[in-house]
C-alpha cells in the first residue's frame, strides 16, 4: 500500500473522529489512528463505526483513558494517579456544560496538578446534550399550569422522578466514578464547573449522589433558560439559595467577570453566614492566568477540613 494513500486516509479518519483545538493532547494519539487506518486498508474492510465517545477517546491521552459503566452503559473517563508520598483522596471532575472533558479553562490544569498534592483524579465525560431535547419534549407534553413560580422558588426543584434525562445520566456517571474512587480512598471530593452546578445542586441537597467529603464549584452558573428552567435554578439568585443548603463543605471559586457576579457572590456569602454554614469558603480568581495555583488553593482548603 502506498504511503501517501495511507496518510490521506489518516487525515480523513482524524476528521471523522472530530479533532478540535479545544482538546488537550490532541496530537498525542495519531499513531493509534494511523495503526487503525493501516489495519483497515490491509484487511480491505470498511471503517468500523464508532460512537462519539469512542472517537473522542482516540485523541485523548491513552494512558489516562478509562471506561466506566453506569446504568445507561459504558462511558468515557480520564484517570490520573497521585504523585505524592501519600494518597490523600480522589477528586472527581465534571467540565462545564458542552465543554470538552479536559476543558482547558480550570479543569485541565486542576485535574493534572492536584495529583502533586496526593489526590488521584477521575474526570468524567458528561452525557450528550441530546438528552435535553428529549426532556424538553416530555415537559411540553406533561406541563401543568401550576408548574411555574411555585416550583422555581422551591428549595428542592427536582427529584429522581422529575429530573431530566440529562441530570439522571449525569448523576449516574458521577456515582459510577465514585464507586471506583471509593475502592481507593475514603476521601472523595467533587469538582463541578459552570452550568453543571445548576443541574447537580438539588441532587447534592437531596443526597442522590454517593457521600462526598467536600464539593468545589468553579464559576457556578444557572441552568439554561430553554432547558427545564422551571425544574432547575434559572437565575444566580436561585442557585445561591440552593448552594448554601449543602450539608457538605463547599469551596466556591469564581472569576470576577462583571459587577453582577461580584454582587451575587457577596449575597451568597451573606446567605452562608445567615445559615451558619462555617464550611463555606469563597475564592476569587481575578484572571485565568492563575490556573496553575488552583490545586494549591483547593489542597489548602481540604487540609483545613482535615482531608489530608
Secondary structure, 3 states (H helix, E strand, C coil): CCHHHHHHHHHHHHHHCCCCCCCCCCCCCHHHHHHHHHHHHHHCCCCCCCCHHHHHHCCCCCCCEEEEEECCEEEEEEEECCCCCCCCEEEEEECCCCCCCCCCCCHHHHHHHHHHHCEEEEEECCCCCHHHHHHHHHHHHHCCCCCCHHHHHCCCCCCCCCCCHHHHHHHHHHHHHHHHHHCCCCCEEEEEECCHHHHHHHHHHCCCCCCCCEEEEECCCCCCCCCCCCCCCCCHHHHHHHHCCCCCEEEEEECCCCHHHHHHHHHHHHHHHHCCCCCEEEEECCCHHHHHHHHHHHHHHHHHCCCC
